[in-house]
């Protein structure tokens, strides 16, 4: 089986994942797992499900290393899973680490790890530029951050689905999806209510 993995940092209303899906299908993906989660998030439910389903000899394909992980540590953990389950990991048009018949070629594994270092570096640089821009705006008198929300301003759609979350019928990601909110916003509303 060839599993494809596509990931965007925000929900489908803010980022289009269709390009990744098209390119993964063109590369041979038979089943594609879609994730709307930040690259360095510790919990990527769809990615975990994909690795759980993958059996010895299967292939995992994705378009870029940052789609899998924005953290070198997390990428190394993924490499360990690929090795332990005897899978093949392909970064389309770039690197293929094949562990289906044992361990990967050390040079291939090293190049994959180096790509992870650059992915993490890119994320760190983006965050540094954002912090610098925010500090500059604040120095000019701009208000930084979202306006404070009161309990009365929590959207009705969130309050409608909140009981299902409390009953354990929805997790945070599912609650965010049905309410069409980011996980960050959901956590903020949960903190306010609890």
N, C-alpha and C positions, 0 to 999 in steps of 0.2 A: 504494500500500500504506500502511496505517496501522499503525505500530508503537507498542506501549505499553511503557512502562518503569516497573517497580516495584522499589523497593529498601528493604531493612531493614538495620539495622546489624549484627544478629547472625543466627545461623542459624535455620532454620525451627522448631527445637525451642523456641527462646526467644522468637521474635517471629512473629506471624501476618501473612502477607502477603496473605491471601485478600481482605480488604476492598479493597486496592488493585486486585487482579485484577478483582474484580466491577465496581468503578467504571470501570476502564479499558475493560472489555468493553462496559459500558453507554454509554461515550463513543465507541464505534466501533472500538476496537483490534482488528485482525485477527490480529496476532501479538504476544505479550507476552514481553518479556525480564525475567527475575527475577534480582535481584542481592542477595546477602547480603554486604554490604561496608559499611564505615563511609563516611559521606558525603564526608569530606575525604581518603579514601584516594586515592593517586595512581594505583592500578591498579584499574580496574573492568572486568573482562573482558567481562561481558555487555553493558555499555554500549558498549564498544569494538566488539564484534561487531555490535551493532545499527547503529551509525553506519557500519560497514564495509558492511553489507548494504543500507542505505538508498540508494536511487537518486534521481536528480533528480525532483522532483515529489512524492516521498513525504512522509508526515507522521509526526511523532514526538509522542506525547502522554504526559503524566505528570500526576500529581495536584497536586504542589507543587514549587516550585523546590528545596527541600532534598532531594527525591528525586533530582534530577539531580546536585547538587553542594552542598557546605557550604563551598566556597571560592570567593570572588569570581574568583580567577584561573582556576580550573577552569571556572566558568560562562562566563567570557569566551572560553575556548578552545572550549567547546561552541557558543557563538554563532558563532564563526568557522567551525566545521564546518557549521553550519546554513546560513550564508551561502554558503560555498564549494560546497556540494553542492546548493544551491537547494532546500532542504527547508522544510517548515512545522513549527514547534514550537508546541505548544499546552499550556499549563498549564491543565488543565480548570477551567472556571468563572472564569478569571482573565485570563491574558495569552496572546495568539497573535501569534507573530512569523512572518510569511509571507515567505519569500525565494524562492518558486517562480518568480517572474517578475523576479528581480533582487534588489536590496537591500531590507532591511526598513525600515519607517518609523522614522526616528531616535527619535521619542518612545517608540515601543513598545520599541525596543532599550534605551533609557535606563531605562524602567520595569522591564524584566527585569533589568538590571544592578543597579538599586536593590534589587530583591527579593533578589538574590544577596548584597548587602551585609548586609541584615537576617538572611538565613540564616546567614551567617558570624558575625554578632554574636550571634545566639541560641546557636550552638555555643560561642562564647567565654564567654558568660555561664554556660552549663551547666557548662563545665569549671572556671570560677572558683569556682562554688558547691561543686562536688565537692571541689576542692582545699581549700577553706576547711573543709568538713565533715570531711575526712580530718585536717587539721591540728588541728581541735578534738578529734576522737576520740583522736588521738595524745597531745595534751596531757593528756587524761584517763587515759592509760595503756593505751589499746587498741592491739593489734598491728594494723598496717596492712599490707595486701597479702596475697597468697596464701602459704600455707605452702610452704617449699622442698620440691621433689620430688627424689628420688634416682633414679638409673638403674633401680633395682629396682622403682620405683613407676610407671614408664611403662606405660600400659595395653597389654595384649596385642594389641588390635585395631590400635593404632598400629604396633607392631613387626611385625605381620603384613603391613601395607601399605607399610611403610618401604622394602623392597627395590624395589617398583614405582616409588616416587618416585626412588630412587637411579638406577634404570635409565632414568629419563626418561619413564616411561609415565604418571605422574601429576604434575600441578603442585601447588603448595601449596594452592590452593583446592580442588582435587579430593581431595587427601589429607585435608584438614580435613573435607570433606563425607562421604567414605566412613568416616572414623573418628568422625564426629559430634562433632568438636571445633572450637573457634574457631581462626582462623588464628593468633592470638597464642599459643595453647597449642601449636599445631603448630610454630611458630617456636622456642618454648622447648625442645621435645623435640628438634628438629633440632639446635639449638645444643648441647644436652647430648650427643647422639650423635656429633656431628662435631667 
